[in-house]
């Protein structure tokens, strides 16, 4: 996945987040449904941002950014623990 693809995925996830909030506002989904999906979206966003940062760091030090692969959600979510 190149930087442009990662950024496109990030934008798509943010758009979905906005749509969910609008669906909740209109009463089309429950608060529980919104929260469950928002949690999934936040994890996917964290994963994308992590990959983008690692790609940029690899490029900055002269390494191949395409060698960077997405880390698992559990790995990304537990970096600080």
N, C-alpha and C positions, 0 to 999 in steps of 0.2 A: 504494500500500500504506500503510495507516494504522499507527500505533504498535502497536495491538492485534494486527494481522495479522503485523507483523514479530516481535513478542514470541512469538506463537504459533508462527511458523516456527522461531524460536530454540529454543523448548521441544521442538518436534518433532525438530530436529536433535540436540539433547542426548539425547533419548530413544533415537534411533537409535544414537547413540554407545554408550550403555549396553547396548543389545541386541547390538551387535557384540561388545563385550567379553564378554558372556555367551555368545554363540555360540562365540567363540574358547575360552573356558573349558571349554565342553562338547565341544569338538573338532568342531564343525559346520562351521567355516571354518578356513582356514590362517592363519598369522600374516601371510603376504604379502597375502592377501585383506583381512584386517583393516586392515593398514597402508595399503593403497591406498584403501580406502573412508574410513578415518579422515582421510586427507589431504584428500579431497574434502569431508568434513564440516567440517573445520577451515576450509577456504577459504570455504565457504558461510556458516559462522558469522561469520567476519571480515567478510564482505560484509554480512550482516544487522546486525551491531553498528555497522558504519560508517554504514549508512543510518539506523539509529535515532539515532545521535549527531548526524548532520547534520540530521535532522528536528527534534530537540530544540533544536539550536543555531539553526535557522531560526526556530522558534517564539519562542525567547528574545529574538531581535532584532526581532521583529515581522514576519518574512517568512512566506510560506505554506509550511508543511512539506510539503504535497502537491506542491510544485514540485520537491522533492528526489527523485531517482531513484537506483536502485542503480547503483553504479559497477561496472565489470567486475572480475572476480576478479583479473586481472593487475594492474589499477590499484591495487586495495586491497592486494594482497600486496606491492607495490613502493613503497608510500608512503615508507618510511624509506631507500630507496636513492637 
